[in-house]
Amino acid sequence: MRLIPCAILGALVSCAPVPPDPKQALIERGRELFFNETFAGNGRTCGTCHREEANFALDPAFIAALPPDDPLFVAEFVPALRENFENPRLMREFALILENLDGFDDLPSRFVMRGVPHTLALRTSVASPQGPRAGWSGDGAPGDRSLRSFAVGAVIQHFTQRLDRVAGVDFRLPTDAELDALEAFQLSLGRGQDPVLPLALKGAVARRGQEIFLDDALGKCNRCHANAGANAGFGNLGNANFDTGVENLPDQPARLGGERVPRDDGLGTPGDGTFNTPPLAEAADSGPFFHNNAVETLEGAVAFYDGAAFNSSPAGRAVGGIALDATQIVAVAAFLRVLNALENIRSGRENLESALRLGYFERQRGDALLRRALIDTGDAIEVLAGGGLHPRAVLRLESARGAADAARGSFFGRRRQLERATAALDAARAQMIESPR
Amino acid sequence: MNRRTLLGAAFAFALLGQSFAHGQRQTERYIPIGQSPGVSGKATRVGTIEDVDAGARTFSLATDEGRFEIAVPPGTRIWLDRSRGRQSAQSGDFGDLKIGRRAEVRFAQPARKGPAGWIKVEVAE
């Protein structure tokens, strides 16, 4: 008779929350700061532009669903920020953010309009022999140029209450401890290493796309995006800057509506026309593409390298030009879509497994992990379905999403649903790739 | 060195040119003296301006670690730190380096000596 209460007590004790290790605690502190700390500014946080629901980036569809008083739109409702802080039209239509990268002395004329780069896989994508390269032109961080310092520049540029930008008045600068936490959080996001290509892909189109990607005489993608990451595949350059001619694209969407969009000269002041190489494994679900969101679709982004703007650029000439036909462009994009879905599955599975390890009293943390797993699973569905790829994997992913969603609302069946979701993710993965995880 | 390595090196040179120094300097002007993350106290010196030689474009900075003669090459960014007066930072020039003013100097070389990379000068008004 006494065994039953003891068993219940034992179960409860074993399910008690385990204190997080110091590194995890720092990451959690960084997460809290990233999404909630306004630094006494205009109400924006890091997460205002780097939305977790949008892969830590920003796109027009996501923006369209935000309420009008979202801090992203401060230029629309804070009088002191109405002029020369953002361009609300370009923000809403193209998810472009105003940056004064060449100085603050002439705000009406000296600015550039840039997309929001995601903050995933930063562990793999900012190191170079010349030091860290953060942001679209690789020079995004002030101070020691490190990712740790990046938040300081972001607060000054984007969080200020007035264009006077006085520290202690219009914002407060992050403390050293806050910078440590923010850096730890950002480095915790996404992959910790690049894929090792080639992968044993099952889909014929994606497999062919991978071949083209790796072919130094055809696609030539791997030269600058080794293993579909952000590092050059030659010369130990690490994460490098290239002038690929994106600024020379004709009919750039942001310029078609008559808004003033100065030419972006890239790295340095004056700029040298180069921009930083982003990782590609996350590309399919983090568009629009390039530093100026010039191209909306992944297929369009691959096709860019077949066009005149790239082939007449310094980078295009250096590789001897790239010529791909439509089927090859779609194949490379299919490869990137599958790669992205595999990363979504890895990340989603990691979150589900973390949720499974949590105790009974850690439901709130578990819900946050499940939410992230649902985002990843939804993204995997979108990138595959968007390319007409692996419909059976998509079905498994939908099952995984259903089970993860059910786990969120389940009291006693949570573990069973989590296990179902994990198994469905594994089944989806098995549709796409031969090799073991 | 094989052909592939040579091609890679040529490719790298063609693409990178001379753009080795990188760092967002524009927001630096709004960071008050001594507060730049990872830089203040490590790559800079903070002190008081003691002498200025406008002809030679040099000045001396008295710091806790001694007195340093600092060259200011043309084009060196000079910012006026007015944060103590709760005023916005401004761009300045060599003429703003005045005796008695507090200043922070980032050096163009990592050893915290030699010519200035940028200078922040505290201005009271």
Interface residues (C-beta under 8 A of the other chain):
Chain A: N100 L101 D102 G103 F104 D105 Q130 G131 R133 G135 S137 G138 D139 G140 A141 P142 G143 D144 R145 S146 R148 S149 V152 G153 I156 Q157 D164 R165 V166 A167 G168 V169 L173 P174 D176 L179 R223 A232 F234 G235 L237 A240 N241 F242 D243 L267 G268 T269 D272 T274 P314 A315 R317 A318 V319
Chain B: G8 A9 A10 F11 A12 A14 L15 L16 G17 S19 F20 A21 H22 G23 Q24 R25 Q26 T27 E28 R29 Y30 I31 P32 Q35 S36 P37 G38 V39 S40 K42 A43 R82 S83 R86 Q87 S88 A89 S91
